[in-house]
Amino acid sequence: MTSATSRLASLWDDAKAETMSEPEKLLYRSNLLGSDKRVTNYGGGNTSAKVTEIDPLTGEETEVLWVKGSGGDVGSIRMDGFATLYMDKLRALKGKYRGVAFEDEMVGYLPHCTFNLNPRAASIDTPLHAYVPKRHVDHMHPDAIIAIAASKDSKALTQEIFGEEIGWLPWKKPGYELGLWLEDFCLKNPEAKGVVLESHGLFTWDDDAKACYELTLEIINKAIAYFEEKTADIPAFGGAIHESLAPETRREVAAKLMPVIRGYVSGAQHMVGNFEDSETVLEFVNAKNMRDLAALGTSCPDHFLRTKIRPLVIDFDPAKNNIDEVLDGLDAQIAAYRDDYAAYYERCKHDNSPALRDPNAVVYLIPGVGMITFAKDRATARISGEFYVNAINVMRGSSAVSEYRGLPEQEAFDIEYWLLEEAKLQRMPKPKSLAGRVALITGGAGGIGAATAARYLTEGACVMLADIDMEALAEVRDGFAAQFGADVVRAVEMNVTDEAAVEAAYADVSVEFGGVDILVSNAGIASSAPVEETSLALWNRNMDILSTGYFLVSREAFKVMRRQGIGGSVVFVASKNGLAASPNASAYCTAKASEIHLARCLALEGAEAGIRVNVVNPDAVLRGSKIWEGEWLEQRAGTYGTDKNGLEEMYRQRSMLKRSVLPEDIAEAAYFFASEQSAKSTGNIVNVDAGNVQAFTR
C-alpha cells in the first residue's frame, strides 16, 4: 500500500517503562500506538490491562480491568481517560445476559462494575477486552488490516498472511455478544496471538505490556509487507483517468465550491469545512474505479460513523475546469443525495429507530481537485477527512488483492442509528453560541482585533485573523492555537487597501473553513494634524484604510455570504470620532464618519439576504491598540496638553461614567452583534465610550 511504504518501528523505551506501574504502562502503550495513523485513526481502537489492585472496601487484592473509556482517543488519552471495573463483577454479568436480542441492555450493567468510584464511563468495547483471557489486549484499526478485513476473501487472506498465529471472526456489531465470541475463540485456540474481525479491525493480546505492544506492530507490519509485495505493479483503483490540477488551481476551485456547499448543508446548524488534496486523495479521486468504490461505502464502523453511508462525487471535469457548470448543477446533486439518504433510512429503519438525521453528505470528492468534508466543527470535519483517507487506503489494498466490500447497508444503518449511539449523541453538551460560525477579523493582531477573536473563539467560532503585521499576527495566532486548538484559528496577511489581497484572503477563509459568517472590519490607523497641516497624502491614507478598506472587505464578505445564502453579520469597529468631531483630526474623523454611513448603506442592501450590518464605536482604547503607539499618542497628548502617562486618565475623567474603555469591552459589543442575541438588529450603532454626550446617536 503506497501510504505505508515503511515498517512500524518499536518506540518502547525500557528505561522509561522500568519504573512504571501496570496502569502507567497501559497509558504509555496506548499513547505510542495512537501516535501513528497507520496503527489506528483518531478516536479508534481500544487498549486494556488487567491489573491487581487493593480493594478500597476490603483492603484485599482484586483484579481490575483498566480499559479506554467511552469516546476517548488512545493517542491523547491520560490516566483519567480509562474506565476501571472489577473483573469478578464483569464475569458475573454473564449470568445477566439474555441473548443477542437484549445485548444492548448489558451496557446499563457496566456502571455496577465500577472500581474505586471511577467516573469515566466504560465503552461498548469493554466486554471484548474483559473476556480475552490475557492481561494485556490491543484493539486497533490499521488500514493494512482493515484492507484484509473488508475483502471478499477476508478469511482466506488472514490465513494466507498470518497462518495459525492470527485467527478470524465474521462480522458482528460491537457489543456483548462479540465479547463472548472472542472469549470462545481464545479458549478454543490457546496458541493464537490475535484475531482479525471481518469489516472491523485487529485484536492482539499478551500477558506482558511491552510484548503486547510489539506484537501489535509485528502483525501490522506483516500486513504492510504483504500489500507492498502484492500491489507493487498494480495500478491503484484501476488507474488514473483524470489529471490533477495545479495546487493553486485546486484551491481556487475549492474556494468557489465550499461556500456554496456550506450554504446547502447548514440548514439545521452551521457547518465548517475542511479541504484535503494530499497525494492519497488525488490518486483516488482521479481513478477509473473511484465512483464504483465510493458507492460501496466504508467498512470499519469507526470509518462509517465519521463519513456517513457514502460520499458525494461532484460532477467536476478537471480537463474542462467546468466549475460554473458544476455550481449551476450543485443544487440538484445535493438534493439527489438527500433523497437517496432518506430512501436508505426508510429501507432500513426499525420501529424504535431514532428520527432521520441530517441527510447531507459529509464527504465530497472532486476529480482533479481533492476532498471536502463538512461537519459541526472544524476538528470533526478534519477528522472525518482523515477517516476517509483511511477508507481510501483500505479500498486500495482490498481491491488490489481481492474485492472490496463495504459494510452491508442494514448493518451500516444499525450502527449509525444504534440506540446506544443515539444516547451518546443526546448526552453531548449544548453547542456554544457561535458554534459552526466562521469569522474574519481585520486588524486581528491588534488589541481590539485580538480581544474580539478571543471572545469569538471562546464561544466556539473559527477565526481567520487578518493583518499586515506578520510578526505580530503569527504571535497572536500561535497563542490562540495553543489555547483553543490549531483547528479553529488561521492567519492571513492582508492589506485592506489592496483589492487582490482582500480577494485572496476570502479565498483562503473559504478553503480553510468553508466560508464566512462574520466580518469584523477593524483595521485602522489614526492621525492628528491641524487641517492646514494635513497633507493630501495623509488625507488619502486615512480614506484608503478607513473608508476604501472597509468597502473592499465588506464587498467581498457580501459576495461569500450571498453564495452561502445563510445570512451573516458585518461589524464595523468605527470610532466616537465618526459622530463627534475632535480638534486636529479632520482626516481621521471624516474617514470614520464614512465608515458609519457605509455601514448604513450596507445594512439596507444586506437585509433581504439576512446579512446584518452594525457598528461599534469605541473611544480612547489605549491598551493593546497599535494606533496608540508612536506619533498618534504623542499628537493627541500634545493636543490636550498632557503627557503620555496622563492621557488615559484624561480620557477616563472626560467620560461621563469615569471609566477606562478596554479592548475586551469592544469585543463584548462585537460579540453581541455577531450572535443570535442581536438577530433582529441591523443598521445600529453601539457606543462603547464610557459616555460622551456629543456621540449620542439620537
PLY file of the C-alpha trace (Angstrom):
ply
format ascii 1.0
element vertex 698
property float x
property float y
property float z
element edge 697
property int vertex1
property int vertex2
end_header
0.00 0.00 0.00
1.60 3.25 -1.09
0.59 5.06 2.09
2.54 2.60 4.26
5.83 2.02 2.48
7.91 1.67 5.64
7.60 -0.61 8.63
6.43 0.45 12.05
9.32 0.67 14.48
9.02 -0.03 18.19
9.15 3.19 20.19
9.15 1.40 23.54
11.82 2.74 25.91
12.72 0.20 28.60
14.34 2.89 30.73
11.11 4.90 30.77
8.92 1.88 31.40
11.08 0.36 34.12
9.58 2.37 36.98
6.02 2.44 35.66
3.06 0.71 37.26
0.91 -1.54 35.08
-1.71 1.19 34.54
1.09 3.61 33.61
2.46 1.07 31.14
-1.03 0.81 29.65
-1.09 4.57 29.19
2.41 4.52 27.68
1.49 1.71 25.28
-1.74 3.44 24.29
-0.06 6.75 23.50
2.64 5.02 21.45
0.08 3.10 19.41
-2.08 6.17 18.86
0.86 8.29 17.70
0.88 6.67 14.24
-2.15 6.84 11.93
-1.02 3.56 10.32
-1.88 1.86 13.61
-5.24 3.46 14.31
-7.29 6.50 13.45
-8.28 9.29 15.83
-10.65 8.01 18.49
-10.44 4.49 17.05
-9.32 1.33 18.72
-9.01 0.46 22.37
-6.44 -0.83 24.85
-6.73 -2.56 28.18
-4.83 -4.17 31.04
-5.97 -6.47 33.84
-4.26 -5.23 36.98
-4.11 -6.41 40.59
-5.36 -3.60 42.84
-6.23 -3.19 46.51
-9.99 -3.06 47.02
-10.75 0.18 48.91
-13.54 -1.57 50.86
-11.99 -4.90 51.83
-8.30 -4.00 51.71
-7.74 -7.23 49.79
-6.26 -7.74 46.35
-8.68 -7.81 43.44
-8.37 -7.99 39.66
-9.34 -4.78 37.89
-9.80 -4.12 34.16
-8.32 -0.82 33.01
-9.83 -0.04 29.60
-10.08 3.08 27.44
-13.23 4.94 28.38
-16.09 5.82 26.08
-15.23 8.40 23.43
-11.52 8.53 24.20
-8.52 8.58 21.86
-5.57 6.28 22.56
-3.08 8.77 21.16
-4.03 11.57 23.55
-5.58 9.68 26.46
-4.39 10.36 30.02
-4.81 8.28 33.17
-8.24 9.72 33.84
-9.39 8.56 30.40
-9.51 4.89 31.44
-12.51 3.18 32.95
-11.76 0.76 35.78
-14.01 -2.21 36.51
-13.95 -5.23 38.85
-13.20 -8.35 36.80
-15.21 -10.59 39.11
-18.28 -8.43 38.53
-17.68 -8.37 34.76
-17.58 -12.17 34.82
-20.77 -12.19 36.89
-22.50 -10.23 34.10
-22.68 -13.45 32.09
-25.48 -14.50 34.38
-27.48 -11.42 33.41
-27.13 -11.91 29.65
-30.43 -12.81 27.96
-29.14 -13.23 24.40
-28.36 -11.23 21.26
-31.77 -9.56 21.14
-31.08 -8.00 24.55
-27.35 -7.36 24.39
-27.68 -3.56 24.43
-29.12 -3.73 27.93
-25.76 -5.05 29.15
-24.28 -1.56 28.81
-26.55 -0.48 31.65
-24.89 -3.00 33.95
-21.34 -1.75 33.37
-21.57 1.12 35.90
-22.35 -1.50 38.58
-18.91 -3.00 37.93
-17.02 0.26 38.53
-13.89 0.06 40.65
-12.99 2.85 43.10
-15.89 5.15 42.07
-14.18 5.99 38.78
-16.47 8.47 36.94
-15.12 7.55 33.48
-17.86 5.78 31.51
-16.95 2.36 30.13
-17.25 1.89 26.38
-19.27 -0.64 24.42
-15.98 -2.50 23.75
-15.45 -3.33 27.44
-16.67 -6.98 27.21
-14.36 -7.55 24.21
-11.38 -6.81 26.45
-12.72 -8.30 29.66
-13.28 -11.80 28.34
-9.99 -12.25 26.46
-8.03 -14.39 28.96
-4.83 -12.35 28.68
-3.61 -9.49 30.85
-3.00 -7.03 28.00
-5.21 -6.51 24.93
-4.88 -4.13 21.96
-7.74 -3.46 19.57
-6.56 -1.34 16.63
-7.88 -0.22 13.24
-4.81 -0.30 10.96
-5.52 0.39 7.30
-3.46 -2.64 6.28
-5.52 -4.95 8.49
-8.90 -3.46 7.59
-7.94 -3.92 3.92
-7.90 -7.63 4.75
-10.99 -7.46 6.93
-13.01 -5.65 4.24
-12.10 -8.04 1.43
-14.38 -10.63 -0.12
-11.70 -13.22 0.72
-11.09 -11.87 4.21
-10.81 -15.23 5.99
-8.55 -16.80 3.36
-6.29 -13.73 3.26
-5.96 -13.76 7.04
-4.81 -17.37 6.96
-2.51 -16.79 3.98
-0.72 -13.88 5.66
-0.69 -14.99 9.31
-1.25 -18.75 9.34
-2.49 -20.03 12.71
-0.93 -17.10 14.56
-3.92 -14.83 13.95
-7.49 -16.08 13.77
-10.56 -14.67 12.02
-14.12 -13.96 13.11
-17.04 -12.95 10.86
-18.68 -9.54 11.09
-20.54 -8.87 14.30
-21.60 -5.48 15.59
-19.50 -4.45 18.61
-21.18 -5.41 21.87
-21.60 -8.08 24.48
-22.11 -10.98 22.09
-18.87 -10.19 20.27
-17.09 -10.24 23.64
-18.34 -13.79 24.18
-17.24 -14.73 20.67
-13.74 -13.52 21.41
-13.59 -15.46 24.66
-14.77 -18.61 22.93
-12.15 -18.16 20.18
-9.35 -17.72 22.73
-10.36 -20.80 24.71
-10.54 -22.93 21.59
-7.31 -21.50 20.11
-4.95 -21.01 23.08
-1.88 -20.58 20.83
-3.39 -17.75 18.79
-1.94 -14.29 19.35
-4.87 -12.34 17.98
-7.80 -12.22 15.63
-8.97 -10.24 12.59
-12.59 -9.13 12.88
-14.29 -9.02 9.48
-15.04 -5.43 8.36
-13.75 -4.15 11.68
-10.15 -4.42 12.82
-7.49 -6.29 14.77
-7.25 -7.75 18.28
-3.90 -8.82 19.74
-3.01 -9.94 23.27
-0.24 -10.95 25.62
0.49 -11.18 29.34
3.20 -8.51 29.14
2.61 -4.85 28.21
5.71 -4.44 26.03
5.22 -7.80 24.34
1.62 -6.90 23.53
2.67 -3.57 22.03
5.41 -5.13 19.89
3.12 -7.98 18.81
0.60 -5.42 17.54
3.32 -3.73 15.47
4.61 -7.08 14.19
1.19 -8.16 12.93
0.55 -4.81 11.24
3.99 -4.90 9.63
3.27 -8.35 8.19
0.14 -6.97 6.55
2.00 -3.91 5.24
4.71 -6.13 3.74
2.11 -8.36 2.11
0.35 -5.48 0.39
3.59 -3.85 -0.72
4.62 -7.09 -2.40
1.26 -7.92 -3.95
0.35 -4.43 -5.18
3.73 -3.11 -6.35
2.89 -3.39 -10.05
-0.90 -2.97 -9.91
-2.35 0.45 -10.83
-4.36 1.70 -7.87
-8.14 1.76 -8.33
-7.91 0.74 -11.99
-5.50 3.54 -12.94
-5.94 7.26 -13.46
-8.46 8.76 -15.89
-8.06 12.37 -14.70
-5.05 14.59 -14.10
-4.75 16.75 -11.02
-4.99 20.49 -11.48
-2.11 22.64 -10.26
-2.14 23.23 -6.47
-3.19 26.87 -6.74
-5.97 25.97 -9.18
-7.21 23.23 -6.87
-7.57 25.77 -4.08
-9.36 28.18 -6.44
-11.92 25.51 -7.31
-12.34 24.57 -3.64
-12.79 28.25 -2.70
-15.66 28.54 -5.17
-17.31 25.25 -4.21
-17.08 25.29 -0.44
-19.25 28.32 0.42
-21.99 27.08 -1.90
-21.93 23.56 -0.45
-21.78 25.04 3.04
-24.93 27.00 2.36
-26.77 23.88 1.26
-25.69 21.75 4.25
-26.10 24.35 7.02
-29.84 24.03 7.44
-30.15 22.71 10.99
-26.83 24.16 12.13
-23.87 25.98 10.61
-21.25 23.59 9.26
-17.50 24.06 8.98
-15.42 22.69 6.11
-12.05 21.08 5.56
-10.19 20.72 2.26
-7.73 17.90 1.59
-5.70 17.43 -1.59
-2.99 15.02 -0.48
-1.40 12.58 -2.90
-3.52 9.76 -1.44
-6.76 11.65 -2.03
-5.83 12.80 -5.53
-4.86 9.28 -6.56
-8.32 8.11 -5.57
-10.46 10.92 -6.97
-8.64 10.71 -10.32
-9.05 6.94 -10.65
-11.14 4.90 -13.02
-12.86 2.88 -10.28
-13.36 5.76 -7.86
-17.10 6.19 -8.39
-17.85 2.48 -8.10
-15.75 2.08 -4.95
-17.11 5.24 -3.35
-20.67 4.00 -3.90
-19.92 0.89 -1.83
-19.37 2.99 1.27
-16.87 2.41 4.06
-16.41 -0.79 6.04
-14.97 -0.30 9.52
-17.66 1.00 11.92
-15.39 3.84 13.06
-14.92 4.95 9.44
-18.61 4.74 8.73
-19.76 6.72 11.77
-17.49 9.59 10.74
-18.11 9.59 6.99
-21.75 8.51 6.56
-23.09 5.80 4.27
-21.17 7.07 1.23
-19.58 10.26 -0.18
-20.97 12.59 -2.83
-18.88 12.70 -6.00
-19.04 16.20 -7.50
-19.55 16.25 -11.29
-16.37 18.21 -11.99
-14.21 17.62 -15.05
-10.64 18.86 -14.39
-9.81 18.77 -18.11
-12.57 21.32 -18.78
-12.41 23.08 -15.40
-16.20 23.38 -15.70
-16.69 24.97 -12.28
-19.53 27.28 -13.39
-21.46 24.34 -14.81
-20.86 22.39 -11.60
-22.09 25.25 -9.44
-25.24 25.52 -11.55
-25.94 21.81 -11.04
-24.89 21.56 -7.40
-28.40 22.08 -6.05
-29.68 19.08 -7.99
-26.72 16.90 -6.98
-27.12 17.64 -3.29
-30.89 17.18 -3.48
-30.39 13.78 -5.12
-28.00 12.74 -2.35
-30.53 13.79 0.29
-33.28 11.80 -1.43
-31.02 8.75 -1.66
-30.14 9.03 2.02
-33.79 9.38 3.03
-34.62 6.28 0.97
-31.81 4.38 2.74
-33.32 5.42 6.08
-36.80 4.27 5.04
-35.47 0.90 3.79
-33.56 0.13 6.96
-35.36 1.80 9.87
-36.87 -0.15 12.75
-39.94 0.66 14.80
-37.78 2.22 17.51
-35.16 3.88 15.30
-34.25 7.49 16.07
-35.67 10.07 13.67
-33.96 10.77 10.35
-30.81 12.82 10.95
-29.09 15.33 8.67
-29.41 13.80 5.17
-26.47 15.74 3.68
-23.16 14.17 2.76
-20.12 14.58 4.99
-17.54 13.77 2.30
-17.37 15.40 -1.16
-14.96 14.03 -3.78
-13.84 16.26 -6.66
-11.83 14.73 -9.55
-8.58 16.59 -10.16
-9.08 18.69 -7.03
-9.38 16.66 -3.84
-11.81 16.08 -1.00
-14.03 18.40 1.05
-15.60 17.40 4.35
-18.22 19.29 6.35
-19.12 18.81 10.00
-20.42 20.73 13.00
-16.92 21.96 13.88
-13.52 22.23 12.23
-11.86 19.42 14.18
-14.66 16.99 13.33
-14.51 18.00 9.66
-10.75 17.39 9.60
-11.04 14.08 11.43
-13.83 12.94 9.07
-11.44 13.62 6.20
-8.73 11.59 7.93
-11.15 8.70 8.33
-12.00 8.79 4.64
-8.28 8.72 3.82
-8.16 5.57 5.97
-11.06 4.23 3.90
-9.19 5.05 0.68
-6.17 3.10 1.90
-8.41 0.17 2.76
-10.09 0.22 -0.65
-6.71 0.38 -2.38
-5.47 -2.76 -0.67
-8.70 -4.76 -0.78
-9.46 -4.05 -4.43
-5.90 -4.92 -5.46
-5.74 -8.39 -3.89
-9.42 -9.33 -3.71
-12.74 -7.50 -3.95
-13.53 -4.63 -1.62
-16.73 -4.90 0.36
-18.37 -2.05 2.23
-20.43 -2.67 5.32
-23.81 -4.20 4.35
-26.44 -1.49 4.21
-28.59 -2.81 7.06
-25.56 -3.33 9.28
-24.37 0.18 8.46
-27.77 1.61 9.38
-27.94 -0.39 12.60
-24.68 1.20 13.70
-25.48 4.73 12.51
-28.91 4.67 14.18
-27.91 2.41 17.08
-29.88 3.44 20.16
-26.65 3.42 22.19
-25.09 5.86 19.70
-28.23 7.99 19.86
-27.99 8.07 23.65
-24.38 9.20 23.32
-25.43 11.99 20.96
-28.15 13.10 23.35
-25.56 13.38 26.13
-23.43 15.76 24.10
-23.18 19.23 25.65
-25.23 22.02 24.15
-23.29 23.79 21.35
-21.72 27.11 22.23
-23.39 30.24 20.92
-21.07 30.69 17.90
-20.52 27.01 17.17
-20.09 26.47 13.44
-19.63 30.18 12.73
-16.61 31.50 10.85
-15.28 35.00 11.48
-12.75 37.09 9.57
-11.24 39.88 11.68
-9.14 42.61 10.09
-6.57 44.25 12.31
-6.53 40.87 14.02
-3.10 41.31 15.59
-4.08 44.49 17.46
-5.70 44.93 20.85
-9.35 45.14 19.77
-8.96 42.55 16.99
-7.26 40.02 19.26
-9.74 40.59 22.10
-12.65 40.09 19.68
-11.05 36.93 18.31
-10.64 35.57 21.84
-14.30 36.29 22.59
-15.45 34.53 19.42
-13.16 31.54 19.94
-14.43 31.15 23.49
-17.95 30.89 22.06
-16.97 28.17 19.57
-16.30 30.15 16.38
-13.49 29.60 13.90
-11.43 32.72 13.29
-9.31 33.97 10.40
-7.03 36.76 11.66
-6.02 39.29 9.00
-3.33 41.93 9.43
-0.35 43.50 7.67
1.98 42.94 10.63
3.00 39.34 10.03
5.23 39.07 13.07
2.51 40.21 15.47
-0.08 38.18 13.55
1.93 34.96 13.93
2.35 35.58 17.65
-1.37 36.13 18.22
-2.30 33.14 16.05
0.12 30.82 17.85
-1.19 31.95 21.22
-4.77 31.22 20.23
-3.80 27.87 18.68
-2.21 26.84 21.99
-5.27 27.99 23.94
-8.14 26.90 21.69
-6.57 24.34 19.34
-4.90 24.68 15.96
-8.04 23.68 14.06
-10.00 26.83 14.84
-7.61 29.69 14.08
-5.82 30.76 10.91
-3.97 33.91 9.88
-3.58 35.69 6.57
-1.53 38.70 5.56
-3.95 41.27 4.20
-3.59 44.91 3.24
-7.19 46.13 3.26
-6.40 48.69 0.55
-5.19 46.01 -1.88
-8.14 44.60 -3.80
-6.30 41.44 -4.86
-5.08 40.79 -1.31
-8.61 41.13 0.06
-10.00 38.72 -2.56
-7.20 36.24 -1.79
-7.96 36.40 1.93
-11.59 35.45 1.34
-10.48 32.59 -0.87
-8.26 31.44 2.00
-11.00 31.58 4.60
-13.33 29.72 2.21
-10.81 26.91 1.75
-9.75 26.75 5.41
-13.22 26.84 6.98
-15.77 26.65 4.15
-16.91 30.25 4.04
-17.54 33.18 6.37
-20.42 34.26 8.62
-18.95 37.21 10.49
-16.77 40.06 9.31
-15.25 42.33 11.91
-13.80 45.26 9.97
-11.33 46.64 12.45
-8.11 47.50 10.60
-7.19 51.04 11.36
-4.75 53.90 11.67
-5.02 57.27 13.32
-3.53 60.64 12.53
-3.57 64.06 14.16
-2.83 67.38 12.49
-4.45 70.79 12.09
-6.29 70.97 8.80
-3.80 73.39 7.29
-1.02 70.90 8.09
-2.95 67.88 6.77
-1.27 66.81 3.55
-3.15 65.18 0.71
-1.12 62.04 1.31
-2.23 61.94 4.95
-5.85 62.59 3.96
-5.74 59.84 1.32
-4.08 57.36 3.67
-6.93 57.75 6.14
-9.51 57.39 3.39
-7.73 54.41 1.81
-7.59 52.38 5.01
-10.63 53.55 6.96
-13.10 54.08 4.12
-11.95 52.25 0.99
-10.53 49.39 3.04
-13.82 48.90 4.85
-15.62 48.94 1.50
-13.33 46.29 -0.01
-13.52 43.81 2.87
-17.30 44.29 3.11
-17.85 43.84 -0.60
-16.01 40.51 -0.60
-17.83 39.40 2.57
-21.15 40.10 0.87
-20.10 38.01 -2.14
-19.29 34.98 0.01
-22.31 35.40 2.26
-24.64 35.63 -0.72
-23.12 32.46 -2.21
-23.76 30.68 1.06
-27.31 32.01 1.37
-27.42 31.63 5.17
-27.13 35.27 6.19
-24.26 36.81 8.10
-23.12 39.62 10.33
-20.81 42.52 9.47
-19.44 44.53 12.39
-17.62 47.80 11.78
-15.31 48.99 14.51
-15.57 52.74 13.88
-14.99 55.45 16.48
-16.68 58.01 18.64
-14.94 60.43 16.26
-17.27 59.31 13.50
-20.10 61.04 15.35
-18.36 63.65 17.47
-15.71 65.89 15.92
-12.30 66.24 17.53
-9.77 69.03 17.04
-6.76 68.42 14.80
-8.14 65.12 13.40
-10.20 66.07 10.35
-8.89 63.28 8.13
-9.44 60.61 10.77
-12.88 61.87 11.85
-14.12 62.19 8.27
-12.95 58.70 7.36
-14.62 57.26 10.44
-17.86 59.07 9.56
-17.59 57.50 6.11
-17.37 54.05 7.73
-20.56 54.66 9.69
-22.53 55.77 6.66
-21.18 52.87 4.59
-22.49 50.53 7.28
-25.94 52.10 7.00
-25.92 51.61 3.23
-24.81 48.00 3.56
-27.50 47.32 6.16
-30.07 48.34 3.54
-28.54 46.12 0.87
-27.91 43.10 3.07
-31.25 42.83 4.84
-33.02 40.80 2.14
-30.20 38.24 2.32
-30.20 38.11 6.10
-26.88 39.96 6.29
-26.88 42.30 9.26
-24.52 45.29 9.42
-23.86 47.13 12.68
-21.27 49.49 14.15
-19.35 49.54 17.41
-17.97 52.98 18.31
-15.08 52.83 20.77
-13.35 55.80 22.32
-9.90 56.08 23.85
-8.99 52.38 23.87
-5.32 52.79 24.63
-4.31 49.38 25.98
-3.03 46.99 23.35
-4.02 49.28 20.49
-1.50 49.75 17.72
-2.84 53.16 16.73
-1.88 54.45 20.17
1.75 53.73 19.52
4.23 56.31 18.23
3.14 59.61 16.68
-0.61 59.38 17.32
-0.12 59.07 21.06
2.28 62.00 21.07
-0.01 64.10 18.89
-3.14 63.51 20.99
-1.20 64.13 24.19
0.00 67.41 22.70
-3.48 68.41 21.60
-4.86 68.02 25.11
-1.81 69.46 26.89
-0.82 66.36 28.81
1.83 63.66 28.60
1.61 60.03 27.59
1.04 58.79 31.12
-1.73 61.28 31.75
-3.64 60.75 28.53
-5.58 57.64 29.58
-6.53 59.28 32.89
-7.61 62.39 30.99
-9.87 60.31 28.75
-11.29 58.46 31.76
-12.13 61.68 33.55
-13.60 63.13 30.36
-16.13 60.32 30.12
-19.50 60.57 31.80
-19.00 57.27 33.66
-15.37 58.00 34.61
-14.25 54.57 33.44
-11.48 53.40 31.12
-12.53 51.58 27.93
-10.64 48.33 27.28
-10.30 46.10 24.18
-12.43 43.45 25.93
-15.28 45.96 26.20
-15.27 46.47 22.43
-15.05 42.69 21.95
-18.21 42.23 24.01
-20.14 44.59 21.75
-18.70 42.89 18.67
-19.82 39.55 20.10
-23.34 40.87 20.68
-23.65 41.92 17.04
-22.26 38.58 15.81
-24.51 36.44 17.99
-28.15 35.45 17.79
-28.81 37.85 20.68
-28.87 40.63 18.06
-30.62 38.61 15.35
-33.21 41.39 14.90
-30.73 44.26 14.85
-29.19 45.87 11.79
-28.10 49.40 10.91
-27.36 50.12 14.57
-24.55 51.86 16.41
-23.40 50.94 19.90
-21.12 53.42 21.60
-18.61 51.86 23.95
-17.01 55.07 25.18
-17.93 55.29 28.88
-20.36 58.07 27.93
-19.86 61.03 25.63
-22.83 63.32 25.10
-21.53 64.57 21.76
-21.60 60.99 20.43
-25.21 60.28 21.38
-26.79 58.93 18.19
-30.22 60.43 18.89
0 1
1 2
2 3
3 4
4 5
5 6
6 7
7 8
8 9
9 10
10 11
11 12
12 13
13 14
14 15
15 16
16 17
17 18
18 19
19 20
20 21
21 22
22 23
23 24
24 25
25 26
26 27
27 28
28 29
29 30
30 31
31 32
32 33
33 34
34 35
35 36
36 37
37 38
38 39
39 40
40 41
41 42
42 43
43 44
44 45
45 46
46 47
47 48
48 49
49 50
50 51
51 52
52 53
53 54
54 55
55 56
56 57
57 58
58 59
59 60
60 61
61 62
62 63
63 64
64 65
65 66
66 67
67 68
68 69
69 70
70 71
71 72
72 73
73 74
74 75
75 76
76 77
77 78
78 79
79 80
80 81
81 82
82 83
83 84
84 85
85 86
86 87
87 88
88 89
89 90
90 91
91 92
92 93
93 94
94 95
95 96
96 97
97 98
98 99
99 100
100 101
101 102
102 103
103 104
104 105
105 106
106 107
107 108
108 109
109 110
110 111
111 112
112 113
113 114
114 115
115 116
116 117
117 118
118 119
119 120
120 121
121 122
122 123
123 124
124 125
125 126
126 127
127 128
128 129
129 130
130 131
131 132
132 133
133 134
134 135
135 136
136 137
137 138
138 139
139 140
140 141
141 142
142 143
143 144
144 145
145 146
146 147
147 148
148 149
149 150
150 151
151 152
152 153
153 154
154 155
155 156
156 157
157 158
158 159
159 160
160 161
161 162
162 163
163 164
164 165
165 166
166 167
167 168
168 169
169 170
170 171
171 172
172 173
173 174
174 175
175 176
176 177
177 178
178 179
179 180
180 181
181 182
182 183
183 184
184 185
185 186
186 187
187 188
188 189
189 190
190 191
191 192
192 193
193 194
194 195
195 196
196 197
197 198
198 199
199 200
200 201
201 202
202 203
203 204
204 205
205 206
206 207
207 208
208 209
209 210
210 211
211 212
212 213
213 214
214 215
215 216
216 217
217 218
218 219
219 220
220 221
221 222
222 223
223 224
224 225
225 226
226 227
227 228
228 229
229 230
230 231
231 232
232 233
233 234
234 235
235 236
236 237
237 238
238 239
239 240
240 241
241 242
242 243
243 244
244 245
245 246
246 247
247 248
248 249
249 250
250 251
251 252
252 253
253 254
254 255
255 256
256 257
257 258
258 259
259 260
260 261
261 262
262 263
263 264
264 265
265 266
266 267
267 268
268 269
269 270
270 271
271 272
272 273
273 274
274 275
275 276
276 277
277 278
278 279
279 280
280 281
281 282
282 283
283 284
284 285
285 286
286 287
287 288
288 289
289 290
290 291
291 292
292 293
293 294
294 295
295 296
296 297
297 298
298 299
299 300
300 301
301 302
302 303
303 304
304 305
305 306
306 307
307 308
308 309
309 310
310 311
311 312
312 313
313 314
314 315
315 316
316 317
317 318
318 319
319 320
320 321
321 322
322 323
323 324
324 325
325 326
326 327
327 328
328 329
329 330
330 331
331 332
332 333
333 334
334 335
335 336
336 337
337 338
338 339
339 340
340 341
341 342
342 343
343 344
344 345
345 346
346 347
347 348
348 349
349 350
350 351
351 352
352 353
353 354
354 355
355 356
356 357
357 358
358 359
359 360
360 361
361 362
362 363
363 364
364 365
365 366
366 367
367 368
368 369
369 370
370 371
371 372
372 373
373 374
374 375
375 376
376 377
377 378
378 379
379 380
380 381
381 382
382 383
383 384
384 385
385 386
386 387
387 388
388 389
389 390
390 391
391 392
392 393
393 394
394 395
395 396
396 397
397 398
398 399
399 400
400 401
401 402
402 403
403 404
404 405
405 406
406 407
407 408
408 409
409 410
410 411
411 412
412 413
413 414
414 415
415 416
416 417
417 418
418 419
419 420
420 421
421 422
422 423
423 424
424 425
425 426
426 427
427 428
428 429
429 430
430 431
431 432
432 433
433 434
434 435
435 436
436 437
437 438
438 439
439 440
440 441
441 442
442 443
443 444
444 445
445 446
446 447
447 448
448 449
449 450
450 451
451 452
452 453
453 454
454 455
455 456
456 457
457 458
458 459
459 460
460 461
461 462
462 463
463 464
464 465
465 466
466 467
467 468
468 469
469 470
470 471
471 472
472 473
473 474
474 475
475 476
476 477
477 478
478 479
479 480
480 481
481 482
482 483
483 484
484 485
485 486
486 487
487 488
488 489
489 490
490 491
491 492
492 493
493 494
494 495
495 496
496 497
497 498
498 499
499 500
500 501
501 502
502 503
503 504
504 505
505 506
506 507
507 508
508 509
509 510
510 511
511 512
512 513
513 514
514 515
515 516
516 517
517 518
518 519
519 520
520 521
521 522
522 523
523 524
524 525
525 526
526 527
527 528
528 529
529 530
530 531
531 532
532 533
533 534
534 535
535 536
536 537
537 538
538 539
539 540
540 541
541 542
542 543
543 544
544 545
545 546
546 547
547 548
548 549
549 550
550 551
551 552
552 553
553 554
554 555
555 556
556 557
557 558
558 559
559 560
560 561
561 562
562 563
563 564
564 565
565 566
566 567
567 568
568 569
569 570
570 571
571 572
572 573
573 574
574 575
575 576
576 577
577 578
578 579
579 580
580 581
581 582
582 583
583 584
584 585
585 586
586 587
587 588
588 589
589 590
590 591
591 592
592 593
593 594
594 595
595 596
596 597
597 598
598 599
599 600
600 601
601 602
602 603
603 604
604 605
605 606
606 607
607 608
608 609
609 610
610 611
611 612
612 613
613 614
614 615
615 616
616 617
617 618
618 619
619 620
620 621
621 622
622 623
623 624
624 625
625 626
626 627
627 628
628 629
629 630
630 631
631 632
632 633
633 634
634 635
635 636
636 637
637 638
638 639
639 640
640 641
641 642
642 643
643 644
644 645
645 646
646 647
647 648
648 649
649 650
650 651
651 652
652 653
653 654
654 655
655 656
656 657
657 658
658 659
659 660
660 661
661 662
662 663
663 664
664 665
665 666
666 667
667 668
668 669
669 670
670 671
671 672
672 673
673 674
674 675
675 676
676 677
677 678
678 679
679 680
680 681
681 682
682 683
683 684
684 685
685 686
686 687
687 688
688 689
689 690
690 691
691 692
692 693
693 694
694 695
695 696
696 697
